[in-house]
Amino acid sequence: MYALLEGKCSLVTGAASGIGKEIVRRFAQEGSVVILADIDKEKCIEVKESLVQDGYHAYAYCCDVSNDLNVRALFHQIKKDIGKVDIVVSNAGVDQVKAIHETSFEDWQKVIDINLSGLFLTNKYAIEAFLDEGKGVIVNISSIIGLVGQKSITSYAASKGGVSNLTRSLAVTYAEHNIRINAVCPGYVDTPLLKMLTPEMREERIKKHPMKRMGKAKEIADACIFLASDLSSFITGVNLPVDGGYTAQ
């Protein structure tokens, strides 16, 4: 069977857990060399070693995506160790559920620094590398909250709204350079990131999805494979909801 990402090298940020962890495994299964980056060095190495034990080619790097020097050094090290990167999935992020009157500036800044500034830096250095290579693909992980409003979500909504529109802007800027840039907008996905939800909050969010369930990390990873592969060769600037119908209502 043909592997959709055969011969590709793919970098995934936030790769040590949740959706990112599933993305690197699915990309590896589709033939890609996978490059894991995460601020949690131990977990990142643990996931990498698990992939290697299963026969996949994987590398692991510790990186704080909100730190300019860290992200620049990451891409420099990848070029030195591997030679190139073909696909970048900017997945690193944090969640926060607070109304604006309950949100401190420190709360706001942390989420914006990681979710938006971190994605800006990852895209910036990826695009610099792709311009040298003459091609490349970026898949940004946004959210349904980057497309629609929801009660009592402040900094997260602002960050993901920024991700969704930045994706569009970058896509039209670099399309002529053979660089495709799209975003996946997950609905609520059953990952450790949702541990903060009470049972009542969890049930409330499930009911908002017409399919009456939360998504699975594999379903998000499969959408990323589609956007990263040649199956979507004429698609750029898209924010793809993978949300069980949430945003269709």
C-alpha positions in Angstrom: 0.0 0.0 0.0 1.3 3.5 -0.9 2.4 5.6 2.1 1.1 9.1 1.8 4.2 10.8 3.3 6.9 8.4 2.1 10.3 10.2 1.9 9.1 13.2 3.8 10.6 14.7 7.0 7.9 16.2 9.3 8.3 18.4 12.4 5.5 18.4 14.9 5.6 20.8 17.9 3.8 19.9 21.1 4.5 16.3 20.1 4.9 14.7 23.6 1.2 14.2 24.4 -2.4 14.4 23.2 -3.0 15.3 19.6 0.6 16.0 18.8 1.6 12.5 20.0 -1.0 10.9 17.7 0.1 13.1 14.8 3.7 12.0 14.9 2.7 8.3 15.1 0.3 8.6 12.2 2.8 10.5 10.1 5.4 7.8 10.9 2.9 5.1 9.8 2.5 7.0 6.5 6.3 6.8 5.8 7.6 10.1 7.2 10.7 10.6 9.2 9.2 12.4 12.3 10.8 15.2 14.3 9.3 15.7 17.7 9.6 19.0 19.5 8.2 19.7 23.0 9.0 21.7 26.1 8.8 18.5 28.1 12.1 16.9 27.3 11.5 13.6 29.1 8.1 12.9 27.6 9.4 13.9 24.1 12.3 11.5 24.3 9.9 8.8 25.7 7.6 9.1 22.7 10.5 9.2 20.3 12.0 6.0 21.8 8.6 4.3 21.5 8.4 5.1 17.8 12.0 3.9 17.2 11.2 0.6 19.0 8.3 0.2 16.5 10.7 0.6 13.6 10.1 4.2 12.7 12.7 7.0 12.1 12.3 9.6 14.8 14.2 12.5 16.4 13.4 14.5 19.5 14.3 18.0 20.5 13.4 20.1 23.6 11.9 23.4 22.5 9.9 26.3 24.1 8.0 27.6 21.1 7.3 30.9 22.8 11.1 31.6 22.8 12.5 33.1 19.6 16.1 31.8 20.2 14.7 28.3 21.0 12.7 28.0 17.8 15.5 29.4 15.6 18.0 27.0 17.2 15.5 24.1 16.6 15.4 24.7 12.9 19.2 25.2 12.7 19.7 21.9 14.5 17.3 20.1 12.3 19.2 21.3 9.2 22.4 20.2 10.8 21.2 16.8 11.9 18.8 15.8 9.2 19.3 18.2 6.3 15.8 19.5 5.7 12.2 19.5 6.8 9.4 19.1 4.3 6.3 19.4 6.6 5.7 21.4 9.8 2.8 20.9 12.0 2.5 23.7 14.5 0.5 22.0 17.3 2.0 23.3 20.6 -0.7 25.0 22.7 -2.4 25.4 26.0 -6.0 25.8 27.0 -7.7 28.2 29.4 -11.4 28.7 30.3 -11.9 32.1 31.9 -14.2 35.0 31.4 -12.3 38.3 30.7 -13.1 39.7 34.2 -11.4 36.7 35.7 -8.4 36.7 33.4 -5.2 38.3 34.7 -2.7 39.8 32.3 -0.4 37.0 33.2 -3.1 34.4 32.2 -3.6 36.2 28.9 0.1 36.6 28.2 0.9 32.9 28.8 -1.8 31.7 26.3 -0.9 34.3 23.7 2.8 33.6 24.0 2.4 29.8 23.4 -0.6 29.6 21.1 -0.1 32.6 18.9 3.5 33.9 19.3 4.8 30.3 19.4 2.9 29.5 16.2 4.2 32.7 14.6 7.8 31.7 15.4 7.3 28.2 14.1 5.7 29.4 10.9 8.4 32.1 10.4 11.4 29.8 10.6 9.6 27.0 8.7 8.9 29.5 5.8 12.5 30.7 5.8 13.6 27.1 5.4 11.0 26.4 2.8 12.0 29.4 0.7 15.5 28.0 0.5 14.1 24.6 -0.5 11.6 26.0 -3.0 8.6 24.2 -1.4 7.0 23.1 1.8 3.8 22.4 3.7 2.6 23.9 7.1 -0.4 22.6 9.0 -1.4 24.8 11.9 -3.6 23.5 14.7 -6.3 26.1 15.4 -9.7 25.3 16.9 -13.4 25.6 16.4 -12.9 28.5 18.9 -10.9 30.1 16.1 -14.0 30.1 14.0 -16.9 30.7 16.4 -17.5 32.3 19.7 -18.0 30.5 23.0 -18.9 31.6 26.5 -16.2 32.4 29.0 -13.2 31.8 26.7 -11.0 34.9 26.4 -7.2 34.4 25.7 -7.7 31.0 24.1 -10.3 32.5 21.7 -8.1 35.4 20.8 -5.1 33.1 20.2 -7.0 30.7 18.0 -8.8 33.4 16.1 -5.3 34.8 15.4 -4.1 31.4 14.3 -6.9 31.0 11.8 -6.5 34.4 10.2 -2.7 34.3 10.2 -3.0 31.0 8.4 -5.1 32.6 5.6 -2.7 35.5 5.3 0.4 33.4 5.1 -1.2 31.1 2.6 -1.9 33.8 0.1 1.5 35.4 0.7 3.6 32.3 0.0 1.4 30.3 -2.4 3.5 31.5 -5.4 6.6 30.1 -3.7 5.1 26.6 -3.7 4.4 26.7 0.0 1.0 25.5 1.2 -0.3 26.6 4.6 -3.6 25.3 6.1 -5.1 24.8 9.5 -7.1 22.1 11.2 -9.8 23.3 13.6 -10.6 20.5 16.0 -13.8 20.3 18.0 -13.5 19.0 21.5 -11.1 16.0 21.4 -10.7 13.5 24.2 -7.2 14.3 25.3 -5.4 15.2 28.6 -5.9 18.9 27.7 -9.6 18.5 28.7 -8.9 17.3 32.2 -9.8 20.7 33.5 -13.4 20.2 32.5 -15.9 19.1 35.2 -18.2 16.2 34.2 -21.0 18.8 33.7 -18.8 20.9 31.4 -17.8 17.9 29.5 -21.3 16.7 28.9 -22.4 20.2 27.9 -19.7 20.3 25.2 -20.5 16.8 23.9 -24.1 17.9 23.4 -23.0 20.8 21.2 -21.6 18.4 18.7 -24.3 17.0 16.3 -22.5 13.7 16.3 -23.0 13.6 20.1 -19.4 12.7 21.0 -16.0 14.1 21.3 -13.4 13.6 18.6 -10.5 11.3 18.8 -6.9 12.3 18.4 -6.5 10.0 15.4 -9.3 11.8 13.6 -7.4 15.1 13.9 -4.1 13.4 12.9 -5.8 11.9 9.8 -7.0 15.4 8.7 -3.4 16.6 9.2 -2.1 13.8 6.9 -4.6 14.9 4.2 -3.5 18.5 4.4 0.2 17.6 4.5 0.1 15.1 1.6 -0.3 15.5 -2.1 -4.0 14.6 -1.7 -4.5 18.3 -1.0 -2.0 19.7 -3.5 -4.4 22.4 -4.7 -5.6 23.4 -1.2 -4.1 26.4 0.7 -5.5 28.9 3.1 -8.1 26.6 4.5 -9.3 26.3 8.1 -10.7 22.8 8.1 -13.2 22.0 10.9 -12.9 18.5 12.3 -15.6 18.9 14.8 -18.5 16.4 14.4 -20.7 19.2 12.9 -20.1 21.8 15.7 -19.5 24.8 13.4 -22.1 23.7 10.8 -25.0 24.6 13.2 
